[in-house]
């Protein structure tokens, strides 16, 4: 199984072309689940784990790997399946989310598939806020569920969405136009809007890049100067229908939108992101999620936008 991720560096080149590769895996049933290969560092047989007293039951223990200690989660249990009794024959997917490494125990790993983001669709209507799906797709006529790992992590380890009082007190932005937020994760949307609310900034929220582009196109028909209606765009990278890199490229190609300030905000880590930010013409890349860091980045971006308008 160690060879399943051979050539992963080459696969990351798909990002920026509205394409991705999914690592398909199974949990307690034959249902297939998917995770973006770009987030995966390796797949290994489950190593010996050390239990952590008083930890969330989903945390099966910690593992020492290449000089690092990482938490290992029972992914099936997080989704409501019965805890796995024997994990000795299970696999662990080592993934990088929100600047930290975690391991996810899965029953079996299937394969890697190359896909277009247009083939990745939002969850079915009616799946509700309790759903752990961020998207769905089909591979060989089989349904693949793509998990909202950010939501799982938020429930297991918690999140901090409160901005420090000092930042709020010193961050008066005055009366500015709204910020457009595009993110397919319900947890990420709440984190972002909660932070913006604390800064006194109104937001418009959409669930993917295509929806964001359509909103901007419609707004362009109504207003010659978009800067009077929007301060900036904050976009996730991984989204159904259209990813954040492609959205940014489309914004820069349109004469009515090209001057919009764009921040790409993503759980994807790595220096590679900065190269792509420059390639597609985004103004800033920001890893998820630290409320104070997010707030400071937004406040600095607002100053930049205001200075640009005044020039």
C-alpha positions in Angstrom: 0.0 0.0 0.0 3.0 2.3 0.5 3.2 2.7 -3.2 -0.3 4.0 -3.6 0.9 7.5 -3.3 3.9 7.2 -5.5 4.2 10.3 -7.7 1.9 12.4 -5.4 4.0 15.5 -6.1 3.2 15.2 -9.8 -0.5 14.8 -9.0 -0.6 18.1 -7.2 0.0 19.7 -10.6 -3.6 19.0 -11.4 -4.6 21.7 -8.9 -5.2 25.0 -10.7 -6.8 23.2 -13.7 -10.1 22.6 -11.9 -9.0 19.0 -11.5 -8.1 16.8 -8.5 -7.4 13.2 -7.6 -9.3 11.4 -4.9 -8.0 8.6 -2.7 -11.0 6.2 -2.3 -11.4 4.2 0.8 -14.0 2.2 2.8 -15.1 2.3 6.4 -17.5 -0.2 8.0 -19.5 -0.9 4.9 -18.9 -1.2 1.1 -19.7 2.5 0.7 -16.8 4.4 -0.9 -15.5 7.6 0.6 -13.0 10.0 -0.8 -10.3 12.4 0.2 -8.2 14.8 -1.9 -4.8 13.2 -2.6 -3.2 16.7 -2.2 -4.0 16.4 1.6 -2.6 12.9 2.0 1.0 12.3 2.9 1.0 8.6 3.0 -1.1 5.5 3.7 0.2 2.8 6.1 -0.8 -0.2 8.1 -2.0 0.9 11.5 1.0 1.2 13.8 1.0 0.6 17.5 -1.0 3.3 19.3 -0.7 4.8 22.7 -4.0 5.6 24.4 -4.6 9.2 25.6 -6.4 9.3 28.9 -9.6 11.3 29.0 -9.5 11.9 25.2 -12.5 11.9 22.9 -13.5 8.2 22.2 -12.9 8.9 18.5 -9.2 9.4 19.3 -7.9 5.8 19.3 -4.4 6.9 20.4 -1.3 8.6 19.2 1.4 7.3 17.0 5.1 8.2 16.7 6.1 8.6 13.0 9.4 10.0 11.7 10.0 12.0 14.9 6.5 13.4 15.1 3.6 12.4 17.4 0.2 12.5 15.6 -3.3 11.8 16.8 -5.1 8.8 15.2 -8.9 9.0 14.8 -11.4 6.2 14.2 -13.0 7.8 11.2 -15.9 5.3 11.0 -16.7 6.0 14.7 -16.7 9.7 14.0 -19.4 9.1 11.4 -21.5 7.0 13.7 -20.4 3.5 12.9 -19.5 1.0 15.6 -15.9 1.4 16.8 -13.5 -0.9 15.0 -12.5 -3.8 17.3 -9.3 -5.0 15.7 -7.3 -2.2 14.2 -4.2 -4.2 13.6 -5.1 -5.0 10.0 -6.6 -1.5 9.3 -5.0 1.2 7.3 -4.2 4.7 8.5 -4.4 7.7 6.1 -2.0 10.3 7.2 -3.3 13.7 6.1 -2.5 17.4 6.6 -5.5 19.5 7.6 -5.5 23.0 9.0 -1.7 23.0 9.5 -1.5 19.8 11.5 -1.0 16.1 10.7 -3.6 13.6 11.7 -4.1 9.9 11.1 -7.5 8.4 10.1 -8.2 4.7 10.6 -10.0 3.2 7.6 -11.0 -0.4 6.9 -9.6 -0.5 3.4 -8.1 1.7 0.6 -9.4 1.2 -2.9 -7.5 3.3 -5.4 -6.8 6.8 -6.7 -9.0 8.4 -9.4 -8.4 11.5 -11.5 -11.5 13.8 -11.7 -12.7 17.2 -12.7 -14.2 19.4 -10.1 -17.2 19.7 -12.3 -17.9 16.1 -11.5 -17.8 16.8 -7.8 -21.3 17.8 -6.8 -22.8 19.3 -3.6 -24.5 16.9 -1.2 -28.1 16.0 -2.0 -30.8 18.4 -0.8 -32.2 17.3 2.5 -28.9 15.8 3.8 -29.2 18.5 6.6 -26.7 20.3 8.8 -25.9 17.1 10.6 -24.4 15.5 7.5 -20.7 14.9 7.3 -20.7 15.2 3.5 -19.1 18.1 1.8 -19.6 16.7 -1.7 -20.5 13.6 -3.7 -19.5 12.1 -7.0 -19.7 8.8 -9.0 -16.9 6.5 -10.0 -17.7 3.5 -12.2 -21.4 4.2 -11.4 -20.8 3.9 -7.7 -21.6 6.8 -5.3 -18.5 8.3 -3.6 -19.1 10.4 -0.5 -16.5 13.1 0.1 -16.3 13.9 3.8 -16.2 17.3 5.5 -13.1 16.5 7.6 -13.1 20.1 9.0 -16.5 19.4 10.6 -15.2 16.1 12.0 -12.1 17.7 13.5 -14.2 20.6 14.9 -16.4 18.1 16.8 -13.4 16.0 18.0 -10.9 18.6 19.0 -13.0 21.8 19.0 -12.4 25.2 17.4 -11.8 28.7 18.7 -13.8 31.3 16.7 -13.5 34.2 19.1 -11.3 37.1 18.1 -9.1 38.7 20.8 -10.6 41.9 22.3 -7.4 43.8 21.4 -7.8 43.0 17.7 -11.4 44.0 17.7 -10.8 47.3 19.6 -8.0 48.3 17.2 -9.6 47.0 14.1 -12.4 49.5 13.3 -12.8 49.3 9.6 -15.7 51.7 9.4 -18.5 51.3 6.9 -17.3 49.1 4.0 -19.0 47.0 1.4 -19.7 43.3 2.0 -17.2 40.5 1.6 -18.1 37.5 -0.6 -17.3 34.2 1.0 -17.2 30.9 -0.9 -16.7 27.7 1.0 -18.3 24.2 0.8 -17.7 23.4 4.5 -20.5 24.4 6.8 -18.0 24.6 9.7 -15.6 26.9 7.7 -18.5 29.1 6.7 -19.6 29.6 10.3 -16.0 30.3 11.4 -15.5 32.9 8.7 -18.8 34.7 9.1 -18.5 34.6 12.9 -15.1 36.3 12.6 -16.3 38.9 10.2 -19.3 39.6 12.4 -17.0 40.4 15.3 -15.1 42.8 13.0 -18.4 44.5 12.1 -18.2 43.3 8.4 -21.2 42.1 6.5 -20.8 39.0 4.3 -22.5 37.2 1.4 -22.0 33.5 1.6 -22.1 30.9 -1.2 -21.1 27.2 -1.2 -18.8 26.8 -4.2 -16.8 28.6 -6.8 -19.4 28.4 -9.6 -22.0 29.9 -7.3 -19.6 32.7 -6.4 -18.8 33.4 -10.1 -22.5 33.5 -11.0 -23.1 35.9 -8.1 -20.3 38.2 -9.3 -21.5 38.1 -12.9 -25.0 39.0 -11.9 -23.7 41.8 -9.7 -21.6 43.1 -12.6 -24.7 43.5 -14.7 -26.2 45.7 -12.1 -23.1 47.8 -11.1 -20.3 49.2 -13.2 -18.0 49.5 -10.2 -18.0 46.3 -8.1 -15.9 47.9 -5.5 -18.9 49.9 -4.3 -20.7 46.5 -3.6 -17.9 44.2 -2.5 -14.7 44.8 -0.6 -13.1 41.5 -1.5 -13.6 37.8 -2.1 -12.6 35.0 0.3 -12.6 31.6 -1.3 -11.8 28.1 -0.3 -9.7 26.1 -2.8 -11.5 22.7 -2.7 -15.1 23.1 -3.8 -17.6 21.2 -5.9 -18.3 22.4 -9.4 -15.4 25.0 -9.5 -12.4 25.2 -7.3 -11.0 28.4 -5.8 -8.0 28.6 -8.2 -10.3 28.4 -11.3 -12.7 31.0 -9.7 -9.7 33.4 -9.2 -8.6 32.8 -12.8 -12.2 33.6 -14.1 -12.3 36.8 -11.9 -9.0 38.0 -13.4 -10.2 37.3 -16.9 -13.3 39.5 -16.6 -12.8 43.2 -17.1 -15.6 44.1 -14.5 -14.1 41.9 -11.8 -10.4 41.8 -12.4 -9.5 44.3 -9.8 -11.3 42.5 -6.9 -9.1 41.6 -4.0 -9.0 37.8 -3.7 -7.9 35.8 -0.7 -7.6 32.0 -1.0 -8.4 30.4 2.3 -7.8 26.7 2.6 -7.0 23.7 4.7 -4.5 22.6 2.1 -1.0 23.1 3.3 2.4 23.5 1.7 4.6 25.9 -0.2 3.1 24.7 -3.4 0.0 26.8 -2.6 1.9 30.1 -2.8 3.2 29.3 -6.3 -0.4 28.6 -7.4 -1.7 31.8 -5.7 0.8 33.8 -7.9 0.0 31.7 -11.0 -3.8 32.4 -10.8 -3.4 36.0 -9.6 -4.9 35.8 -6.1 -3.7 38.6 -3.7 -3.2 36.4 -0.6 -3.1 32.8 0.6 -4.3 32.0 4.1 -4.3 28.6 5.8 -7.3 27.6 7.9 -8.1 28.4 10.7 -7.0 30.7 13.4 -9.5 33.4 14.3 -7.0 36.1 15.4 -4.8 35.4 12.3 -7.8 35.5 10.0 -9.0 38.7 11.5 -5.6 40.4 11.2 -5.3 39.3 7.6 -8.7 40.7 6.8 -8.0 44.0 8.5 -4.8 44.4 6.6 -6.5 43.5 3.3 -9.2 46.1 4.0 -6.5 48.7 4.5 -4.9 47.7 1.2 -8.2 47.9 -0.6 -9.0 51.3 0.8 -5.6 52.6 -0.1 -5.9 51.3 -3.6 -9.3 53.0 -4.0 -8.0 56.3 -2.6 -5.0 56.3 -5.0 
